[in-house]
Amino acid sequence: MTSNTPENSDAHSSLSERQRAVAFAQANAPVGADGLARVGRPPIPAKFVVTVAIVFVVLGLGGVVIEHFFGGIGTTRATSTIVTLPPSTNRAGPALDGPTRAFMGMKEIASATAAPFVLLDQSGRPWSLAAQRGKVVVLTFFNAACNDVCPVEGAEIRRARTALGATADRVEFAVVNSDPKHLTPSRSPAALTVPGLERATTVHFLTGSLHQLNAIWIAYGVRVRVGALANQVAHNDVMYFISPDGRLRSLVVPFARVDDAGRFHLSPSEVGRFAQGVAAEAISLAG
């Protein structure tokens, strides 16, 4: 997929196709080997495509956005090649053990530069990735309405912040909105209030225009699909760890079980284990 928009050109220059393939393939599996769901929503029925595509055309949003949202609709995973990258080196702090890494779906990245972006946080203030140099950034994606993996991943972020201890002020959590139907900044988005993160000063829920978000989704291997109804927004789940020098160092795959009512959940012990892994990785990068 190509675009001539400035946002997309900048985003693509930082993360190579080979490196995006790892994130895309790792994060797009709807169910992992452990049987846990690893996707935000069930696939959108193809019959909704024409109706919603017309809406996007009327709004003047352009072909690249439509292709990004509707390409491969009706399928449960994107077609990508899994590529093994060389591991990062010179890591400090506690190391994750093999079972925890497997549980989290962790992959190391060969120090690619994180694609820069500027979005608005929950207070309507600009938040820039470049301005976070000197800190670890944990970057992830879920919906403003918290109707996807958000309740589980948000709880993991809350517990990870506690587990960071003295390192907490050196780690920022950036959650980029993955819902193209809810773009307006809110001081109390459900994405923060539902998991109890509204008072967490180092957690930022970020949103912007559809073109801004689309460029970021593409750059970080996030596939968003929309349907005709408000709750029909599907996306793959991924969390990146960005080192203080602005490089992508690793990624994990957030996941949850989904009940018959479409609610996402994990046991407290699983949430705690994932949170401890997030904290350990962040502390390792903080040095």
C-alpha distance (Angstrom), angle and dihedral (degrees) to the residues before:
residue distance angle dihedral
M1 . . .
T2 3.81 . .
S3 3.76 134.9 .
N4 3.75 136.4 -178.1
T5 3.79 94.5 -146.1
P6 3.80 115.3 117.4
E7 3.76 92.0 -125.4
N8 3.76 94.2 56.7
S9 3.79 94.5 43.0
D10 3.81 92.2 54.4
A11 3.77 93.2 44.8
H12 3.77 95.0 50.1
S13 3.81 93.2 50.2
S14 3.81 93.8 65.3
L15 3.78 103.9 49.6
S16 3.79 117.5 43.7
E17 3.79 124.2 -134.8
R18 3.81 88.1 -111.1
Q19 3.79 92.7 54.2
R20 3.80 93.7 43.3
A21 3.81 88.0 53.2
V22 3.78 90.2 63.4
A23 3.80 93.7 51.2
F24 3.78 92.8 42.1
A25 3.80 96.4 48.1
Q26 3.80 94.5 40.7
A27 3.79 94.2 48.2
N28 3.80 100.5 40.3
A29 3.81 100.7 66.0
P30 3.84 105.4 113.3
V31 3.80 92.3 -153.3
G32 3.77 126.1 23.3
A33 3.78 127.8 -143.2
D34 3.79 87.7 -92.0
G35 3.80 91.6 59.1
L36 3.81 95.0 -110.8
A37 3.78 120.5 138.1
R38 3.81 112.4 -110.0
V39 3.80 101.0 -177.4
G40 3.80 132.3 77.8
R41 3.81 100.2 -126.7
P42 3.82 139.8 -3.1
P43 3.82 114.7 -86.2
I44 3.82 115.3 -76.1
P45 3.84 116.2 -112.2
A46 3.78 111.5 -106.4
K47 3.83 92.0 -129.6
F48 3.81 89.7 74.6
V49 3.80 93.3 58.8
V50 3.81 99.7 84.4
T51 3.81 95.0 47.1
V52 3.77 95.8 49.2
A53 3.79 94.1 39.3
I54 3.81 88.4 57.5
V55 3.80 89.2 52.9
F56 3.80 91.0 52.9
V57 3.81 91.0 48.4
V58 3.81 91.5 50.3
L59 3.80 89.0 50.8
G60 3.80 88.7 52.4
L61 3.79 96.2 -122.5
G62 3.78 97.7 146.1
G63 3.78 138.3 -130.8
V64 3.81 100.7 -74.2
V65 3.82 91.7 58.6
I66 3.78 92.2 47.8
E67 3.81 92.0 48.5
H68 3.80 91.1 48.4
F69 3.80 92.5 51.5
F70 3.81 99.1 39.2
G71 3.79 105.8 28.2
G72 3.79 108.3 119.0
I73 3.80 94.4 6.1
G74 3.78 113.7 173.1
T75 3.80 92.1 35.6
T76 3.79 126.3 103.0
R77 3.78 99.0 -140.5
A78 3.76 140.5 22.3
T79 3.77 122.5 -112.9
S80 3.78 108.5 -109.6
T81 3.75 136.9 145.5
I82 3.79 117.5 -118.4
V83 3.80 108.3 -129.2
T84 3.80 123.7 -171.2
L85 3.80 111.9 -135.2
P86 3.81 125.2 -160.7
P87 3.81 111.6 -98.3
S88 3.77 122.9 -105.5
T89 3.79 117.5 -106.0
N90 3.81 139.6 -150.3
R91 3.78 94.6 46.8
A92 3.80 118.3 171.0
G93 3.78 131.6 -159.8
P94 3.80 129.6 28.2
A95 3.80 116.7 -12.7
L96 3.78 123.5 -139.4
D97 3.77 115.5 -116.6
G98 3.79 121.3 -122.3
P99 3.82 97.8 -103.4
T100 3.81 92.5 50.3
R101 3.80 91.3 48.5
A102 3.81 90.2 50.7
F103 3.82 91.2 46.8
M104 3.80 90.3 54.0
G105 3.80 95.2 41.8
M106 3.80 89.7 -123.3
K107 3.78 122.5 -174.8
E108 3.79 126.7 177.4
I109 3.80 120.0 -133.3
A110 3.78 124.6 -146.2
S111 3.81 96.1 -113.4
A112 3.81 99.2 -81.7
T113 3.80 114.8 176.6
A114 3.80 110.7 -102.9
A115 3.80 111.8 -115.6
P116 3.83 107.9 -106.1
F117 3.79 120.6 -123.7
V118 3.79 142.5 163.4
L119 3.81 121.4 -148.5
L120 3.81 137.0 158.2
D121 3.80 119.7 -94.2
Q122 3.81 126.5 -143.2
S123 3.80 90.2 -79.9
G124 3.80 92.7 53.4
R125 3.81 92.3 -108.6
P126 3.82 122.2 133.4
W127 3.81 113.6 -100.3
S128 3.79 116.5 -163.8
L129 3.79 126.0 -165.5
A130 3.80 89.6 -151.0
A131 3.82 90.1 58.2
Q132 3.82 90.4 61.6
R133 3.82 94.6 69.4
G134 3.78 109.3 137.7
K135 3.80 92.2 36.8
V136 3.79 134.5 80.5
V137 3.80 112.1 -112.0
V138 3.79 121.0 -154.7
L139 3.81 104.1 -159.1
T140 3.79 123.0 -166.3
F141 3.80 142.2 151.2
F142 3.80 134.9 -128.1
N143 3.80 140.8 139.7
A144 3.80 126.0 -75.4
A145 3.81 89.6 -131.4
C146 3.83 91.6 53.4
N147 3.81 90.4 -130.5
D148 3.81 95.3 133.1
V149 3.81 132.0 49.7
C150 3.83 88.0 -39.8
P151 3.85 98.6 106.5
V152 3.81 90.9 54.7
E153 3.79 98.3 38.3
G154 3.80 91.3 42.8
A155 3.81 90.3 54.3
E156 3.80 89.0 49.9
I157 3.80 90.9 52.0
R158 3.81 91.0 48.8
R159 3.79 92.3 51.8
A160 3.81 92.8 41.9
R161 3.81 90.1 56.7
T162 3.80 89.4 55.7
A163 3.80 91.8 47.2
L164 3.81 91.1 52.8
G165 3.79 90.9 73.7
A166 3.80 112.2 174.3
T167 3.82 90.7 2.9
A168 3.83 93.0 62.2
D169 3.82 95.1 98.5
R170 3.83 90.1 55.0
V171 3.82 95.7 56.2
E172 3.80 126.0 73.6
F173 3.81 123.2 -167.5
A174 3.82 114.4 -148.4
V175 3.80 117.9 -170.4
V176 3.81 113.0 -170.0
N177 3.79 116.2 -154.4
S178 3.82 111.9 -110.3
D179 3.83 96.3 -174.2
P180 3.83 113.8 94.7
K181 3.81 90.3 -170.1
H182 3.82 95.5 62.1
L183 3.80 109.1 47.1
T184 3.82 105.2 143.3
P185 3.81 116.6 104.6
S186 3.80 115.0 -113.7
R187 3.80 129.1 -168.6
S188 3.79 89.8 -139.5
P189 3.80 108.7 30.3
A190 3.79 116.1 177.1
A191 3.81 86.0 -122.4
L192 3.82 87.3 72.5
T193 3.81 104.1 26.6
V194 3.80 97.7 50.3
P195 3.83 95.2 56.9
G196 3.82 91.9 36.8
L197 3.79 98.0 -108.9
E198 3.81 99.8 124.1
R199 3.82 92.7 105.4
A200 3.81 95.8 42.2
T201 3.80 104.5 112.8
T202 3.81 93.6 -164.4
V203 3.82 94.6 53.1
H204 3.80 116.2 85.4
F205 3.79 126.6 -173.1
L206 3.79 105.6 -154.3
T207 3.78 131.3 -161.8
G208 3.79 140.1 157.7
S209 3.77 142.7 152.3
L210 3.77 119.4 -28.4
H211 3.80 91.6 -109.3
Q212 3.81 91.7 51.1
L213 3.80 92.5 49.4
N214 3.79 93.1 43.7
A215 3.81 91.3 55.6
I216 3.81 90.4 51.3
W217 3.81 93.5 46.3
I218 3.80 90.0 52.4
A219 3.80 93.3 46.4
Y220 3.80 93.1 52.1
G221 3.81 99.3 40.3
V222 3.81 97.2 -106.6
R223 3.79 115.1 149.2
V224 3.82 115.0 -158.5
R225 3.80 122.4 -168.4
V226 3.80 125.2 -175.9
G227 3.79 135.2 -162.1
A228 3.77 135.1 -167.3
L229 3.80 96.9 -89.1
A230 3.80 128.7 69.7
N231 3.81 95.2 -111.5
Q232 3.78 95.3 46.3
V233 3.78 99.7 99.0
A234 3.79 115.2 122.4
H235 3.78 127.4 -174.6
N236 3.76 139.9 158.8
D237 3.81 118.4 -110.5
V238 3.79 126.3 -121.6
M239 3.82 137.4 154.5
Y240 3.81 122.3 -160.1
F241 3.79 130.3 -159.6
I242 3.81 113.4 -145.4
S243 3.79 118.6 -165.6
P244 3.82 124.0 -133.0
D245 3.82 90.1 -97.9
G246 3.81 90.9 59.5
R247 3.80 99.7 -102.5
L248 3.79 129.5 134.7
R249 3.79 105.3 -118.6
S250 3.82 105.8 168.2
L251 3.78 145.4 -12.8
V252 3.78 136.2 -148.7
V253 3.79 132.1 -165.7
P254 3.83 115.6 -121.8
F255 3.80 112.6 -147.1
A256 3.79 143.7 172.6
R257 3.77 143.7 177.8
V258 3.78 116.8 -101.7
D259 3.81 121.5 -145.2
D260 3.81 127.2 -151.3
A261 3.80 90.9 -89.0
G262 3.80 91.5 55.9
R263 3.80 94.8 -107.2
F264 3.80 118.5 145.9
H265 3.78 120.5 -135.4
L266 3.80 146.1 155.5
S267 3.77 130.9 -172.0
P268 3.83 116.2 -92.8
S269 3.80 89.8 -113.0
E270 3.82 92.1 54.1
V271 3.80 91.8 46.6
G272 3.80 88.9 49.8
R273 3.79 93.1 48.7
F274 3.80 92.8 50.4
A275 3.82 90.8 46.2
Q276 3.80 91.9 51.5
G277 3.80 88.9 51.3
V278 3.81 91.7 51.0
A279 3.79 90.7 50.0
A280 3.80 93.4 46.9
E281 3.81 92.3 51.2
A282 3.81 92.3 47.8
I283 3.83 92.4 48.2
S284 3.81 89.5 48.8
L285 3.80 91.2 55.2
A286 3.80 94.0 42.7
G287 3.83 88.2 60.2
